[in-house]
Amino acid sequence: MTKCSFCGICHKDKKKIAGEKKIAGVTDSELKKNAEESLKLLGDDPVNHPSHYTFGHFEVIDVLQDWFPSSPLLWQVVKYVARAQHKGNMLQDLKKAQFYLNKQIAELEK
């Protein structure tokens, strides 16, 4: 899902009105604050618990800490695979996972 080009929070594109200081009497900062509060009420916290990491029974970071406590490259592999179907650009995320997997393999082959 693409983030809003206006508030940076929601997933609706408001490019047409991004240059205005007020929209229906609401300032840009008020709109952003309201969007953040709304997302918290809906259960989406894009900083601490983004929806593309909290879609199943377990949050991705909890799995990574449990499975790979000291393997940062494997963290990246699993992170990108886990979110691939939920973030918006599956091919890009899988290529990132492949990049980190190749780095891990190269380190092990040294």
C-alpha positions as CSV (number, residue, x, y, z in Angstrom):
1,M,0.0,0.0,0.0
2,T,1.3,3.5,-0.9
3,K,1.4,6.1,1.8
4,C,-0.4,9.3,1.3
5,S,1.7,12.0,-0.4
6,F,-0.1,14.6,1.7
7,C,0.0,13.4,5.3
8,G,2.5,10.5,5.0
9,I,0.2,8.4,7.1
10,C,-3.0,7.3,5.5
11,H,-3.2,5.3,2.2
12,K,-5.3,7.8,0.2
13,D,-3.6,10.0,-2.3
14,K,-4.3,13.7,-1.8
15,K,-1.7,15.1,-4.3
16,K,-4.2,17.7,-5.6
17,I,-4.5,19.5,-2.3
18,A,-1.0,19.0,-0.9
19,G,0.1,22.6,-1.5
20,E,-2.8,24.2,0.4
21,K,-2.2,25.4,4.0
22,K,-5.8,24.7,5.1
23,I,-8.4,22.3,3.9
24,A,-11.9,22.8,5.1
25,G,-10.5,24.9,7.9
26,V,-8.0,22.3,9.0
27,T,-4.2,22.9,8.9
28,D,-1.7,20.3,7.5
29,S,-0.4,19.5,11.0
30,E,-3.9,19.1,12.4
31,L,-4.7,16.7,9.6
32,K,-1.6,14.7,10.1
33,K,-2.3,14.5,13.9
34,N,-5.9,13.4,13.3
35,A,-4.7,10.8,10.8
36,E,-2.2,9.4,13.4
37,E,-4.9,9.3,16.1
38,S,-7.4,7.6,13.8
39,L,-4.8,4.9,12.8
40,K,-4.1,4.2,16.5
41,L,-7.8,3.8,17.1
42,L,-8.0,1.4,14.2
43,G,-5.1,-0.6,15.5
44,D,-2.5,0.5,12.9
45,D,0.7,2.0,14.4
46,P,3.0,2.7,11.5
47,V,6.0,3.3,13.7
48,N,5.8,0.7,16.5
49,H,3.6,-2.0,15.0
50,P,3.1,-1.5,11.2
51,S,0.3,-3.5,9.7
52,H,2.7,-5.2,7.2
53,Y,4.4,-6.8,10.2
54,T,1.4,-7.6,12.4
55,F,-0.9,-9.4,10.0
56,G,-0.8,-12.9,11.5
57,H,-0.7,-14.5,14.9
58,F,2.8,-13.3,15.7
59,E,4.5,-10.0,15.1
60,V,7.5,-10.4,12.8
61,I,10.0,-8.8,15.2
62,D,9.1,-11.3,18.0
63,V,9.8,-14.2,15.6
64,L,13.1,-12.7,14.4
65,Q,14.3,-12.2,18.0
66,D,13.4,-15.8,18.9
67,W,14.7,-17.5,15.8
68,F,17.8,-15.4,14.9
69,P,19.0,-13.6,18.0
70,S,22.5,-12.9,16.6
71,S,22.1,-13.2,12.8
72,P,21.2,-9.7,11.4
73,L,21.4,-10.9,7.7
74,L,18.9,-13.7,8.4
75,W,16.7,-11.1,10.2
76,Q,16.5,-9.2,6.9
77,V,15.8,-12.3,4.8
78,V,12.8,-13.3,7.0
79,K,11.6,-9.8,7.4
80,Y,11.4,-9.1,3.7
81,V,9.8,-12.5,2.9
82,A,7.3,-12.1,5.7
83,R,6.1,-8.7,4.6
84,A,6.3,-9.4,0.8
85,Q,2.6,-10.0,0.3
86,H,1.5,-7.2,2.7
87,K,3.6,-4.1,1.9
88,G,2.7,-3.4,-1.7
89,N,5.7,-4.4,-3.9
90,M,6.2,-8.1,-3.5
91,L,8.9,-8.5,-6.2
92,Q,11.0,-5.8,-4.6
93,D,10.7,-7.3,-1.2
94,L,11.6,-10.7,-2.5
95,K,14.7,-9.3,-4.3
96,K,15.7,-7.6,-1.0
97,A,15.4,-10.9,0.8
98,Q,17.5,-12.6,-1.9
99,F,20.2,-9.9,-1.6
100,Y,20.5,-10.5,2.2
101,L,20.4,-14.3,1.7
102,N,23.2,-14.1,-0.9
103,K,25.3,-12.0,1.6
104,Q,24.7,-14.6,4.3
105,I,25.7,-17.5,2.0
106,A,28.8,-15.6,0.9
107,E,29.8,-15.1,4.5
108,L,29.4,-18.8,5.3
109,E,31.4,-19.8,2.2
110,K,34.5,-17.7,3.3
